[in-house]
Amino acid sequence: MAKFAADLTDIEFLLFDVLKIQSHQTDIDRESCREIIHEYEKFTRQEIFPTREPSDRDGVKLEGGKVIAPSYMAKLHRAFHENGWYALGVKEQWGGTPVPEALAIAGLSLATGANTGYMMYPGLTKAAMNVIAQKGAAWMQQHIIPKMMGGTWGGSMCLTEPGAGSDVGALRTTATPLANGEYSIKGTKIFISSGEVDFYENTIHLVLAKTPSDRPGTKGISLFVVPRYRIDTATGAMQSQQWNQVRCSKVEEKMGIHSSATCELQFGEQGECRGYLIGDEFEGMSTMFIMMNEARLLCGLQGESQACLTYEMAKQYASERVQFDHTLDQHPDVIRMLHRMRSMSRGLRHLMLFTANAFDQLHRSQEQQSADYEYLQDLVGLLTPICKAYATEQGLQMSLESVQVHGGYGYCTEYGVEQFVRDTLIGRIYEGTNGIQAIDFLTRKVFRQNGQVFARFLQERNGFMEQLAAHYPKEVALYGQVVQSLQQQLKQLGAELAQKQVPKALGKAYDLLFCCSGVVVASLLAESSCVASKAAGYAAPYLAEKQQDAALFIKYHLVNCLAQLKTLELS
Ligand SMILES: Cc1cc2nc3c(=O)[nH]c(=O)nc-3n(C[C@H](O)[C@H](O)[C@H](O)COP(=O)(O)OP(=O)(O)OC[C@H]3O[C@@H](n4cnc5c(N)ncnc54)[C@H](O)[C@@H]3O)c2cc1C
């Protein structure tokens, strides 16, 4: 049977020795951070992971017009909130426990890997809550946030419609102004995660809709807070007898994430569905981007967390199963697979924690009005599509590799590894498909400040690559070859965009995003390899592995970028 395992040593090494999060916040020391991550791991192992397999099997059901989850999901949900895990990383102002962002993300990664479907409920609720915290009216902040913090109200993100998937601007849901300043919402949204579930008394939908205007596409879109049950805006009381005409008409049958309810929602089908404008009229897309950017990082975290957990399971299995008188982990081809998985999963972990840390630095630089603010803002913008697309793609690849390490048992359900394949695959599709992420990366991110953001990121890590070259000259030479060829391609693409050869450039966007991602992860791993060469306080085998990880990543993963770069040359 599958057992939960987490590489707490690697998490601690990245948090404390590489990112040094203990120095960011004066009121929290290394020991307290350590205690939090160990407690989070314990809760994940004891409470979340045991629900992974049964909730995949039982799923959620639409019965009598209500979306019902198995009772153990409601129990887990209560425990998640009561033990303070939802509140971790939330500002004190909202009743949360502020901690460095990378620490919160490290914990969230453990939980997400252990039951990806369940974790979508608190994930989407928190993302909706953050929009309300930043843009909501006082009554929303006063009455909705405490309910979300308590776990009794959920949140959802409603963009997609039958005719509007990637093309959000084609949506047809309408918001008609009422005399009292509220809006009447009418339309159908599909594929809405956490659209409804019985462990929430009420769900607050953030709905994109069009108000009457002749503005085309996304320019005519505004964002609305639409509760499932009406709320008295003066007192915050939920008028539980007053259903707000939001009906779940279907729960999708799907390949994976069975514990996450994917709902078709009808708004105002037979009566008035009231919505409240959040942010300015026609600013719906930029307001929703607060939520979408967070959801994209969470989506990347789904890929990363499952890559990390499935690697741990493969490692454990390979150390126990004997074939040809030896455990699997002594056979060279299995060692190759484990090395591929270790270097990628640790690389993805470093990427996610680095990005979370960059958010902390961004917030601090804003408070201190530091000169780095603009760079950090562009850096997190650059890293968001990388985290989303690269981590989801590689999460899937690592899940497939784990099945291979488990052989026939991997293909069968007993060890729970085939579930990773089914659960990770959706990450490439939702929150903007990876193809759409690539377009965003090419047209809005990589050329910001004349490409100086990406260049500065790499430059800051050049010294680590040079140090690595002392032990791994061939791998570092290969990295240099990839970077050089990538820079040529970026120049070429920049010229194509300037000459308005947009379709040609767009055809290269996906390979470009993946090459940039590979280079980013290789350079982060080079940094951690160098830190490991001087670190103390960790077991020698771990430090030896860590010094090897960057070279393994270049050998097994970055090398593929050479083929992708050739594709770019040929396009
Ligand atoms: C399980 C699940 C949960 C979801 N949760 C939510 C949710 O909570 N909220 C929500 O609003 N939506 C949600 N979605 C919807 C999801 O975001 C969309 O499915 C996704 O954005 C793609 O839209 P589509 O399915 O219509 O595909 P399409 O837009 O039809 O795309 C199909 C293919 O064409 C490509 N493509 C489309 N346009 C372009 C272009 N201009 N250039 C290049 N390639 C293009 C895409 O990359 C993709 O490969 C969910 C979907 C699923 C399956």
PDBQT file of the ligand as one rigid body, heavy atoms in Angstrom, charges set to zero:
ROOT
HETATM    1  C1  LIG A 601     -11.674  19.914 -14.247  1.00  0.00    +0.000 C 
HETATM    2  C2  LIG A 601     -11.780  21.322 -14.733  1.00  0.00    +0.000 A 
HETATM    3  C3  LIG A 601     -11.871  22.362 -13.821  1.00  0.00    +0.000 A 
HETATM    4  C4  LIG A 601     -12.012  23.676 -14.272  1.00  0.00    +0.000 A 
HETATM    5  N1  LIG A 601     -12.179  24.691 -13.362  1.00  0.00    +0.000 NA
HETATM    6  C5  LIG A 601     -12.524  25.928 -13.809  1.00  0.00    +0.000 A 
HETATM    7  C6  LIG A 601     -12.907  26.961 -12.896  1.00  0.00    +0.000 A 
HETATM    8  O1  LIG A 601     -12.880  26.793 -11.674  1.00  0.00    +0.000 OA
HETATM    9  N2  LIG A 601     -13.317  28.157 -13.414  1.00  0.00    +0.000 N 
HETATM   10  C7  LIG A 601     -13.363  28.397 -14.756  1.00  0.00    +0.000 A 
HETATM   11  O2  LIG A 601     -13.761  29.477 -15.139  1.00  0.00    +0.000 OA
HETATM   12  N3  LIG A 601     -12.982  27.445 -15.647  1.00  0.00    +0.000 NA
HETATM   13  C8  LIG A 601     -12.579  26.225 -15.210  1.00  0.00    +0.000 A 
HETATM   14  N4  LIG A 601     -12.224  25.249 -16.108  1.00  0.00    +0.000 N 
HETATM   15  C9  LIG A 601     -12.211  25.557 -17.521  1.00  0.00    +0.000 C 
HETATM   16  C10 LIG A 601     -10.786  25.650 -18.083  1.00  0.00    +0.000 C 
HETATM   17  O3  LIG A 601     -10.138  26.786 -17.604  1.00  0.00    +0.000 OA
HETATM   18  C11 LIG A 601     -10.917  25.601 -19.622  1.00  0.00    +0.000 C 
HETATM   19  O4  LIG A 601     -11.268  24.273 -19.957  1.00  0.00    +0.000 OA
HETATM   20  C12 LIG A 601      -9.636  26.024 -20.303  1.00  0.00    +0.000 C 
HETATM   21  O5  LIG A 601      -9.413  27.396 -20.098  1.00  0.00    +0.000 OA
HETATM   22  C13 LIG A 601      -9.660  25.754 -21.812  1.00  0.00    +0.000 C 
HETATM   23  O6  LIG A 601     -10.849  26.151 -22.409  1.00  0.00    +0.000 OA
HETATM   24  P1  LIG A 601     -11.630  25.117 -23.353  1.00  0.00    +0.000 P 
HETATM   25  O7  LIG A 601     -11.803  23.866 -22.586  1.00  0.00    +0.000 OA
HETATM   26  O8  LIG A 601     -12.832  25.771 -23.870  1.00  0.00    +0.000 OA
HETATM   27  O9  LIG A 601     -10.620  24.802 -24.521  1.00  0.00    +0.000 OA
HETATM   28  P2  LIG A 601     -10.390  25.671 -25.864  1.00  0.00    +0.000 P 
HETATM   29  O10 LIG A 601     -10.304  27.113 -25.527  1.00  0.00    +0.000 OA
HETATM   30  O11 LIG A 601     -11.371  25.235 -26.873  1.00  0.00    +0.000 OA
HETATM   31  O12 LIG A 601      -8.937  25.178 -26.275  1.00  0.00    +0.000 OA
HETATM   32  C14 LIG A 601      -8.685  23.923 -26.908  1.00  0.00    +0.000 C 
HETATM   33  C15 LIG A 601      -7.244  23.894 -27.381  1.00  0.00    +0.000 C 
HETATM   34  O13 LIG A 601      -6.986  24.975 -28.298  1.00  0.00    +0.000 OA
HETATM   35  C16 LIG A 601      -5.939  25.797 -27.833  1.00  0.00    +0.000 C 
HETATM   36  N5  LIG A 601      -6.225  27.213 -28.120  1.00  0.00    +0.000 N 
HETATM   37  C17 LIG A 601      -7.389  27.873 -27.982  1.00  0.00    +0.000 A 
HETATM   38  N6  LIG A 601      -7.228  29.153 -28.358  1.00  0.00    +0.000 NA
HETATM   39  C18 LIG A 601      -5.954  29.319 -28.718  1.00  0.00    +0.000 A 
HETATM   40  C19 LIG A 601      -5.162  30.416 -29.210  1.00  0.00    +0.000 A 
HETATM   41  N7  LIG A 601      -5.639  31.645 -29.364  1.00  0.00    +0.000 N 
HETATM   42  N8  LIG A 601      -3.865  30.189 -29.507  1.00  0.00    +0.000 NA
HETATM   43  C20 LIG A 601      -3.315  28.979 -29.322  1.00  0.00    +0.000 A 
HETATM   44  N9  LIG A 601      -4.006  27.906 -28.874  1.00  0.00    +0.000 NA
HETATM   45  C21 LIG A 601      -5.308  28.076 -28.582  1.00  0.00    +0.000 A 
HETATM   46  C22 LIG A 601      -5.838  25.547 -26.322  1.00  0.00    +0.000 C 
HETATM   47  O14 LIG A 601      -4.532  25.793 -25.819  1.00  0.00    +0.000 OA
HETATM   48  C23 LIG A 601      -6.225  24.078 -26.243  1.00  0.00    +0.000 C 
HETATM   49  O15 LIG A 601      -5.115  23.279 -26.474  1.00  0.00    +0.000 OA
HETATM   50  C24 LIG A 601     -12.028  23.942 -15.669  1.00  0.00    +0.000 A 
HETATM   51  C25 LIG A 601     -11.907  22.892 -16.580  1.00  0.00    +0.000 A 
HETATM   52  C26 LIG A 601     -11.798  21.602 -16.131  1.00  0.00    +0.000 A 
HETATM   53  C27 LIG A 601     -11.723  20.485 -17.154  1.00  0.00    +0.000 C 
ENDROOT
TORSDOF 0
